[in-house]
Amino acid sequence: MSLIVDASDASTPLDMTIEMQMMQVRAPAKINLSLKILGRRADGFHEIETLIVPVSLCDEIKIDKHPTNKGIEFACNDASVPKGDDNLVVRAAKTFFERTKLKGGVSIRLKKMIPHGAGLGGGSSDAASILLALNKLFETKLPREALAKMGEAIGSDVPFFVFQSSAICKGRGELVTPVKLHEELSILLLKPEFGVSAAWAYQRWQDSQEVPGVRYKPQEFAGQTFLNDLERSVFDKFVFLAQMKTWLLEQPEVGAALMSGSGSTVFAVLREAADANRVAERAKAELDPELWVCVCETSGGSTAPRTMPTIQP
């Protein structure tokens, strides 16, 4: 039996009795509506408080169950994605089999739609989707809390994606409290050709300087407060990202603009009835014709998106 599942759809029952052999899942990207850094911890990580929401941009993953094969086969349409233990999908599958002591194996095929080095959580979402899918395929019936605990060692954002909901995350990101947004938001994502390392951005946070003329203060729009403490460290080196944010805030269709996570994606929250595609076209014309742009929306994690994302490579 095969099953096609939206990774943002938590309605599929965990106690299915029909044995499944294959699943196809969609792993959503995320944006940080707010990210506050509270200080550096003794373990080298930073204490944070962040509001994260899934968006309708998704990677696509197909998982085939091999009960007699103990190996993990992995393939991806993006040649730049690591294939071994450096890949979070492979690490998630290995962690699942080690913790559950199951002897089976899987074949995993990943179709990347979420760019990496973007601050959109693509790798972490893929890993969380693998944990959720294997939990169903092998009928282990582990609660989300157990899967989130597995995910902590894989990546700080993995527990967030396990809960399939907008959430406030604390600690280094592993303490997840699901929340509901006041309303779903129309989003425009802009990413230049370069990426930004999250570890590098956090290391620079304490000693970074503000770029003159850039708005860092909290923005209030659509019942939300938009703020990212990592903008200071990233904008200090990657000034073009600061220029992108400033440009977006000057557009009449834009209610708020912010860097997502550690970048390099900057997103705009659009006003009601705004033509997102026209803003995207202007961005490419006035900022950089090579910009990757995506028109999408927040999904809350619990339901399928109202519209599918539009990507302009």
Stockholm file with secondary structure:
# STOCKHOLM 1.0

chainA/1-313         MSLIVDASDASTPLDMTIEMQMMQVRAPAKINLSLKILGRRADGFHEIETLIVPVSLCDEIKIDKHPTNKGIEFACNDASVPKGDDNLVVRAAKTFFERTKLKGGVSIRLKKMIPHGAGLGGGSSDAASILLALNKLFETKLPREALAKMGEAIGSDVPFFVFQSSAICKGRGELVTPVKLHEELSILLLKPEFGVSAAWAYQRWQDSQEVPGVRYKPQEFAGQTFLNDLERSVFDKFVFLAQMKTWLLEQPEVGAALMSGSGSTVFAVLREAADANRVAERAKAELDPELWVCVCETSGGSTAPRTMPTIQP
#=GR chainA/1-313 SS CEEEEETTCTTSCTTCCSCCCEEEEEEEEEEEEEEEEEEECTTSCEEEEEEEEEEEEEEEEEEEEETTCCCEEEEESCTTSCCSTTSHHHHHHHHHHHHHTCCCEEEEEEECCSCSSSSSCHHHHHHHHHHHHHHHHTTCCCCHHHHHHHHHTTCTTHHHHHTTSCEEEEETTTEEEECCCSSCCEEEEEECSCCCCHHHHHHHTTTCCCCTTCCCSCEEETTEEEEETTHHHHHHHCHHHHHHHHHHHTSTTEEEEEECTTSSCEEEEECTTCCHHHHHHHHHHHTCTTCEEEEEEBCTTTSCCSSCCEEEC
#=GC SS_cons         CEEEEETTCTTSCTTCCSCCCEEEEEEEEEEEEEEEEEEECTTSCEEEEEEEEEEEEEEEEEEEEETTCCCEEEEESCTTSCCSTTSHHHHHHHHHHHHHTCCCEEEEEEECCSCSSSSSCHHHHHHHHHHHHHHHHTTCCCCHHHHHHHHHTTCTTHHHHHTTSCEEEEETTTEEEECCCSSCCEEEEEECSCCCCHHHHHHHTTTCCCCTTCCCSCEEETTEEEEETTHHHHHHHCHHHHHHHHHHHTSTTEEEEEECTTSSCEEEEECTTCCHHHHHHHHHHHTCTTCEEEEEEBCTTTSCCSSCCEEEC
//
